[in-house]
């Protein structure tokens, strides 16, 4: 609620404001006044591998900047992938809004499906103790209690505080470091990805490529007796089980287990297991990317893949 003319805006007025809110096209800027603070941001683009209206390299600096940003960026991506409680901290509210939008885009082609507040209003610190995953932008680190499982990323100091459920497996962490320092690929250049976006996309591509290889078997093995939704749930569960078992025991399997438990992975898998003619455009785009060498797939990855629906 916001004061207007000395009083609080009532429910009917809130509905009116929502109805009359101007419709912007993806990428258009918008402004919102919250507790006396004017926040400026942009409307996210439709889901796509290039849907980054806030370039991570700049929005998340110094966390995402080489040479020291590799470890911090790796920690942020790992925390988001396994749906931890993630808090971004800065004294600049405009920077927080941009950083939160950018951080959520690091998961592409996955999509953050948990609680998301780019700028947490003052006096709402109690929600930092919530028992569910979230991505918050907070103006003061003093209100963050790390004992509740929060991982705190300070944009002003470039520091990371808190304990990760699991870091990126060594192979993926090494891939991120290499890609962060590498020249942009042809795909990254064509999509306008900066170094941080390219590095994270390389990791998610390498990570999910194995799941794409298993999707057909998961769908074919799911029973259709209970209806379409039941078959979809069964196929997603089968894909998760096969994906976990395909990983070597140790850090890789542990990370895969945590990933497959998330709503973020299940939402993606719900698209992946279905026949290709049912895929949305972004899923087909990712499948084409995963069949290339992007993210360390190599020709072997192409040889494993099939394009039969």
C-alpha positions in Angstrom: 0.0 0.0 0.0 1.1 3.6 -0.7 -0.1 6.8 0.8 -2.1 9.0 -1.5 -3.4 12.4 -0.4 -2.6 11.7 3.2 -4.4 8.4 3.4 -3.8 4.8 2.4 -4.9 3.5 -1.0 -7.8 1.1 -0.5 -8.4 -2.2 -2.2 -10.7 -0.8 -4.9 -8.1 1.8 -5.8 -5.4 -0.9 -6.0 -7.5 -2.8 -8.5 -8.0 0.4 -10.5 -4.2 1.1 -10.5 -3.6 -2.5 -11.7 -6.2 -2.3 -14.4 -5.0 1.0 -15.7 -1.3 0.1 -15.5 0.2 0.9 -18.9 1.1 -2.1 -21.0 4.8 -2.0 -22.0 6.5 -4.1 -24.6 9.3 -6.4 -23.5 12.4 -4.4 -22.6 10.5 -1.1 -22.1 11.5 0.8 -18.9 9.1 1.3 -16.0 9.1 3.2 -12.8 7.6 2.3 -9.4 7.7 4.3 -6.2 8.0 2.2 -3.1 8.2 3.6 0.4 9.4 7.0 -1.0 12.1 5.3 -3.2 11.8 5.5 -7.0 12.8 2.2 -8.6 13.5 2.1 -12.3 13.8 -1.2 -14.2 12.7 -2.9 -17.5 10.0 -5.4 -18.3 11.6 -8.8 -18.9 11.5 -10.2 -22.4 9.6 -13.2 -23.4 11.4 -16.4 -22.4 14.3 -16.9 -24.7 18.0 -17.6 -24.4 18.6 -14.0 -25.2 16.0 -12.6 -22.7 18.4 -10.5 -20.7 17.3 -6.9 -20.4 20.0 -6.3 -17.7 23.4 -7.5 -18.8 24.9 -9.6 -16.0 28.4 -8.4 -16.4 27.5 -4.9 -15.5 24.4 -5.4 -13.3 26.2 -7.9 -11.0 29.6 -6.3 -11.0 31.9 -7.0 -9.2 30.4 -10.4 -8.5 30.3 -11.3 -12.2 33.5 -9.6 -13.3 36.8 -11.4 -14.2 39.3 -12.0 -12.8 37.9 -12.2 -9.3 34.3 -12.7 -10.2 34.4 -16.4 -11.3 34.0 -17.8 -7.8 31.3 -15.4 -6.8 29.4 -16.0 -10.1 29.8 -19.7 -9.6 28.3 -19.5 -6.1 25.4 -17.4 -7.3 24.5 -19.7 -10.1 24.8 -22.8 -7.8 22.6 -21.2 -5.2 19.9 -20.4 -7.8 20.1 -23.8 -9.5 19.3 -25.6 -6.2 16.8 -23.0 -5.1 18.4 -21.7 -2.0 17.4 -18.5 -0.2 19.3 -15.9 -2.1 19.7 -12.2 -1.1 21.3 -9.5 -3.1 22.5 -6.5 -1.1 23.3 -2.9 -2.1 22.7 0.6 -0.8 21.5 1.6 -4.3 17.9 0.5 -4.9 18.2 1.0 -8.7 21.2 -1.3 -8.8 19.3 -3.9 -6.8 16.4 -4.0 -9.2 18.7 -4.4 -12.2 20.8 -7.1 -10.4 17.8 -9.1 -9.4 16.5 -9.2 -13.0 19.9 -10.1 -14.2 20.5 -12.8 -11.6 17.2 -14.6 -12.5 18.3 -14.7 -16.2 21.5 -16.6 -15.3 19.4 -19.8 -15.1 18.2 -19.7 -18.8 16.8 -21.9 -20.2 15.6 -22.7 -16.7 13.3 -20.1 -15.1 13.2 -19.1 -11.5 9.8 -20.1 -10.2 10.1 -19.3 -6.5 9.4 -16.1 -4.6 11.0 -13.1 -6.3 11.2 -9.5 -4.9 13.8 -7.3 -6.7 13.5 -4.6 -4.0 12.2 -5.7 -0.6 10.5 -2.7 1.0 11.7 -1.4 4.4 10.2 -2.9 7.5 9.5 -6.2 5.7 12.6 -7.9 7.0 10.6 -10.7 8.6 10.2 -12.4 5.2 13.9 -13.0 5.2 13.2 -15.9 7.7 10.6 -17.5 5.4 11.0 -21.3 5.2 10.9 -21.4 1.3 13.4 -20.4 -1.5 13.4 -16.8 -2.5 15.4 -14.2 -4.4 15.3 -10.8 -2.7 17.0 -7.5 -3.2 17.7 -5.9 0.2 19.1 -2.4 1.0 20.9 -3.4 4.2 22.9 -6.6 5.0 22.4 -6.0 8.8 18.9 -7.5 8.5 20.1 -10.7 6.9 20.3 -13.7 9.3 22.6 -16.3 7.7 21.6 -18.9 10.2 18.3 -19.4 8.4 20.1 -20.8 5.3 20.4 -17.5 3.4 23.3 -16.9 1.0 24.0 -13.2 0.8 25.7 -11.5 -2.2 26.9 -8.0 -1.5 27.0 -6.0 -4.8 28.9 -3.1 -3.3 31.7 -5.1 -1.7 31.7 -8.0 -4.1 31.5 -10.5 -1.2 29.6 -13.7 -0.6 28.4 -14.8 2.8 26.5 -17.9 3.9 26.8 -21.6 3.2 25.9 -23.2 -0.2 23.9 -26.4 -0.1 26.3 -27.6 -2.8 28.8 -25.7 -5.0 28.9 -26.3 -8.7 30.7 -29.7 -9.4 34.4 -29.1 -10.3 33.9 -29.7 -14.0 31.1 -27.1 -14.2 33.0 -24.6 -12.1 36.0 -25.0 -14.3 33.8 -24.6 -17.4 32.4 -21.4 -16.0 35.8 -20.0 -15.2 37.2 -20.8 -18.7 34.1 -19.4 -20.5 34.1 -16.2 -18.4 37.6 -15.4 -19.7 37.1 -16.7 -23.3 36.3 -14.6 -26.3 32.5 -14.5 -27.1 31.3 -17.4 -29.2 29.4 -16.9 -32.4 26.1 -17.7 -30.6 26.9 -15.3 -27.7 27.7 -12.5 -30.2 24.5 -13.1 -32.2 22.4 -13.0 -29.0 24.2 -10.1 -27.4 25.4 -12.2 -24.4 28.1 -10.7 -22.3 30.9 -12.8 -20.7 28.9 -13.6 -17.6 25.8 -14.6 -19.5 27.8 -16.7 -21.9 29.6 -18.5 -19.0 26.3 -19.3 -17.2 24.6 -20.5 -20.4 27.6 -22.7 -21.0 27.1 -24.3 -17.6 23.3 -24.8 -17.9 23.8 -26.2 -21.4 26.4 -28.7 -20.3 24.3 -29.6 -17.3 21.0 -30.1 -19.0 22.3 -31.7 -22.2 22.3 -35.1 -20.5 18.7 -34.7 -19.5 17.7 -34.0 -23.1 19.4 -37.2 -24.1 17.1 -39.2 -21.7 13.8 -37.4 -22.4 12.5 -39.7 -25.1 12.8 -42.8 -22.9 11.2 -41.1 -20.0 8.1 -40.1 -22.1 7.8 -43.5 -23.8 8.0 -45.3 -20.5 5.3 -43.3 -18.8 1.9 -44.9 -18.6 -1.0 -43.1 -20.4 -3.7 -44.9 -18.4 -4.2 -42.2 -15.9 -4.5 -39.3 -18.4 -2.2 -36.7 -19.9 -1.3 -34.9 -16.7 -0.5 -38.1 -14.8 1.7 -39.3 -17.7 3.5 -36.0 -17.7 4.2 -36.2 -14.0 5.4 -39.8 -14.3 7.7 -38.9 -17.2 9.2 -36.0 -15.3 9.9 -38.3 -12.4 11.4 -40.9 -14.7 13.6 -38.3 -16.4 14.9 -37.0 -13.0 15.7 -40.5 -11.8 17.6 -41.4 -15.0 19.4 -38.1 -15.0 20.6 -38.6 -11.4 21.7 -42.2 -12.0 23.6 -41.1 -15.1 26.0 -38.9 -13.0 29.0 -40.4 -11.3 28.8 -40.8 -7.5 30.1 -37.8 -5.6 29.7 -34.1 -6.2 28.1 -34.5 -9.6 25.3 -36.9 -8.4 24.7 -34.8 -5.2 24.2 -31.7 -7.3 22.0 -33.5 -9.8 19.8 -34.7 -6.9 19.4 -31.3 -5.4 18.6 -29.8 -8.9 16.0 -32.4 -9.7 14.2 -31.7 -6.4 13.6 -28.1 -7.5 10.4 -26.6 -9.0 12.7 -24.9 -11.4 14.0 -28.2 -12.9 10.6 -29.8 -12.8 9.0 -26.9 -14.8 11.7 -27.3 -17.5 11.5 -31.1 -17.5 7.7 -30.8 -18.0 8.5 -29.2 -21.4 11.5 -31.4 -22.2 9.9 -34.8 -21.9 7.1 -34.0 -24.3 7.3 -34.7 -28.1 9.1 -32.0 -30.0 6.0 -30.8 -31.8 4.7 -29.6 -28.5 7.7 -27.7 -27.5 7.6 -23.9 -27.1 10.0 -21.9 -29.3 12.5 -21.4 -26.4 12.8 -25.1 -25.8 13.5 -25.8 -29.5 16.1 -23.0 -29.4 17.8 -24.6 -26.5 17.8 -28.1 -28.1 19.5 -26.7 -31.2 22.1 -25.0 -29.0 22.7 -28.2 -26.9 23.4 -30.1 -30.1 26.4 -27.9 -30.8 29.8 -27.6 -29.0 28.4 -24.8 -26.9 29.0 -25.6 -23.2 31.6 -28.3 -24.0 29.2 -30.7 -25.8 31.5 -31.5 -28.7 30.8 -33.7 -31.6 30.2 -36.6 -29.3 27.2 -34.9 -27.9 25.8 -34.4 -31.4 26.4 -38.1 -32.1 24.4 -39.1 -29.0 21.4 -36.9 -29.9 18.4 -37.8 -32.1 16.0 -35.4 -33.7 13.2 -38.0 -34.0 10.1 -36.8 -32.0 
